[in-house]
Amino acid sequence: MNYNWNWSIFMDLSPDGTGTYLDTLIRGACWTLGVSVVAWGLALLAGFVVGVLGTTRIAWVERLCRAWVELFRNVPLLVQMFLWYFVVPELLPASAGDFIKQSDPVLSTFWTAAVCLGLFTSARIAEQVRAGITSLPAGQAMAGTALGLTRWQVYRWVSLPATVRMIMPPLTSEALNLVKNSSVAFTIGLLEITGAARSMQEFSFQIFESFAAATVLYVLINIMIVFLMRRLEKSMQVPGFMGTAK
Amino acid sequence: MSDFDFAVIIDALPWLFAQGLVFTLKLTLLSTVLAVALGTALALMRLSVNRAVSWLAAGYVNLFRALPLILIIFWFYFLVPYIVGWVNGSGVPVPVGGFTSALITFTLFEAAYFCEIIRAGILAVPRGQTDAGYALGLNYAGVMRTIVLPQAFRNMTPVLLTQVIVLFQDTSLVYVLSLTDFLGAANIVAQRDGRLVEMFIFAALVYFVISYAASRLVRRLQARYGVARQG
């Protein structure tokens, strides 16, 4: 292959005056992690709320939850990103829209991406939560009611603890998906890993070194998440309960 | 919101569909066919008794599933010209065009996902059927082609189709290569006319209608298949 490899390029100063290319990439990893963590918090919160509301047996509430899931699932993430970034500020009342447009562009990009990714992921988590609660034996909730628990208490002390343990594996893969999906934020200008690699490639012309570095960073973050989620899963296990390790 | 301009959308409609949507659908269908073929081969490799072969396939699948599609789109956009130049012996990168590059990328990427679906389908076919096939004197290829794969595909059809809907949505990411798929076309009109609100809402609507209708269809198919299998 007729390509000039230059692995020491990472130590060269990048022309944007913020340090070496390696610094650019590490800052990219921080943005990826940062936006993923914020989005993950939002996704868990909204996902559990929508998932639980989807099992309330109140027709219009359930239909609303269904609509939430279908809406976020059937529009490509990139289109959603553009809607949040270009369209939503225009539709808001003028004062709110102006506030977004006048705030620090880096921060507004970050929060836009976090909200977009968080709500996108929340639809997928809601589905897992709803399916988890529905799959529990009906007798459990009935037993809870018979013991005098209120509806909320049945969710809090009976259904949700079992569901959370049951959906840990799909939640892990959703967390991995979220990190991968955060690369879409690069299209609205967030310099996360893919964006950092792309800018390094454009400045240095060392295409394959840049993308190789990004690849390594994504694989490392993947391994880290799998490790953390396994630890969490183990620490939550109830002996003799389903899904307990052999 | 009061100055929402429907005329912008209507004027751009013929081009959006003839250029953009056709590109998107062509890319979706072609890469589905190629990726299912490659995915089947990978699934068979993963289930091979030969350790080296199964590790190779597993490594391929795990690597592709660990990386974001956008990064892989960039990788292949730059890599494919070098590979073509290397294969034809000239040693000089050969430009291959955006569509070809995207087609190669989506085929290789989605094959990793199809592989896992087809592998699950193969594993769900009872072992006794394979044994019976061998007992009848069929060889490996015969057993796979006439007994295992037809059932695996039949059982996995809803999951495979759902993955095709995901693929259809994912093709919008070719935007990063400035290709004129449906979203790319909508973006060009949006920038030209300064009508981002109208065009992006319209694009979202079109994607939603197609994906939602398709997923409803898959669900109906699933219900019918489920009944057929019990009979």
Interface residues (C-beta under 8 A of the other chain):
Chain A: M1 N2 Y3 E70 L71 R73 N74 V75 P76 L77 L78 V79 Q80 F82 L83 F86 V87 E90 L91 L176 V179 K180 N181 S182 S183 V184 F186 T187 I193 T194 A197 R198 Q201 I207 F208 F211 A214 T215 Y218 V219 N222
Chain B: M1 L63 A66 L67 P68 L69 I70 L71 F74 W75 F78 L79 Y82 G85 W86 G91 V92 P93 Q169 D170 S172 L173 Y175 V176 L183 N187 L196 V197 F200 I201 A203 A204 Y207 F208 S211 Y212 S215
